[in-house]
Every structure is written in structure tokens, then in C-alpha cells.
Amino acid sequence: MFTGLIQGTGKVKSLGNDLYAIAINQNHSKKITHDLELGDSIAVDGVCLTVEKITKDGFVATASPETLQRTTLARSTQNQSPVNLETSLRVGSKIGGHFVSGHVDGIGCLTESKQTQQAWEMTFSSPPTLKVEWEKYLAPYIVSKASIAVNGISLTIAECDSDGSCFKVAVIPVTYADTNLAQLKIGDWVNLESDILGKYVDRLISHRLGKQPIQADITLDFLAQHGYG
């Protein structure tokens, strides 16, 4: 379990056989590795991986075929683009973001990025080839003011379409500068994980009604009618 508060960035190198070496940026190394141990979980661009070996400049982890298929990890390796890193949440630690599981729901792409006086406004939608996956795994949970993890970063959805086909977030300057969001170009892909609380609510209501997961908007009146609240 993670919080979506990034501790540093690194670079990923393929070692073959689904093994990956992650070299941590020297400026961030001590913050991440000071208590890192074998078997620890660490989020790499929002993807939960297990530390199998600790190296002088980072660690080695295995990514399953499903992980490689459903995330941008392989693409980041090919492009040598920086990845966001966060160690797992410790009992008693402060939770400044939101609960992030490290299990990516799908992939989005950057469609617009605009700097304002207070923040960077960034808009994401589905890559053209992944619309079916977006509509199934992401769209039902894209709600205005809900939390979402973008490349492992805890952000709040500022605006979204009624059908969840795209959303906008406002990124404060420190988050923009200290993560790989600053390196994103229009059309670049990102890992997305919707708020786990929304998934549980959807699941509970679906079982209560004996139907498939609800796609329509859920209102306070609707929840009250079905025994929630």
C-alpha cells in the first residue's frame, strides 16, 4: 500500500527474463534506500514491484507478463524516461495523499498541458488503441473531486466528462518539478489507478442490487434509498 506521495525518480533497465534494474536518481537515493530491504514493495510509476536484490545505485525487481501488458513499464525502459518511485506505507506514517494499491487499472495519455499562475493543468484521456479497456476499468470511477493516481502520483480530478472519457488535474509546482510529469509530452502514456474506495462502493452496491457494476452517476439520494448513509 502506498500514498501517492513520490519520494524520487529513477531509470529502468531491462535485464532480460522480465527482470528490471531500477537506478535511483542520486539526489533521491538516500531517501528511498535508507531502510530498503529485500522483499519490500516499491511503486515504480505506480506499479507495485517487489525488491529482489539491492544494488549500489538502486534495486532489481521482476515484472510479470500481465504487468508489462497493462502498464507503461516496458515503454519507459525503451524510452529511458524517468519513473516515479515510492516505498510502501509504514504503520504509523502520515498519509498525505490517498490509499494507492500499486495495481494499475489502465493506461491514459496526455492530451493537454497548460501552465497557470498557480499550477499546471493537465488533461488525460484514453489512447486510441485502448478505449475499450478505459471504458471498462477506468471510466466508471472517474468522478469530479475524486482521487486518482497518475504514474503513482496522488492527484485530485478537477474536471471530467460526464461519461468519464477524460479528466483534468491541477498539479502544484513542487509536484510538477519533483516527478516525471515535467517530462511528459502530448501523447505520452501514463499509468492510472482509480480510487480504491470507489471500487469497493461499486462492488457493494452491485451485490446489493444483484446487477453488474453500475455505470450511471451515484447520487446521495440513490445511496440513501439503498441503505447507505
Disulfide bonds with the S-S distance in Angstrom:
none
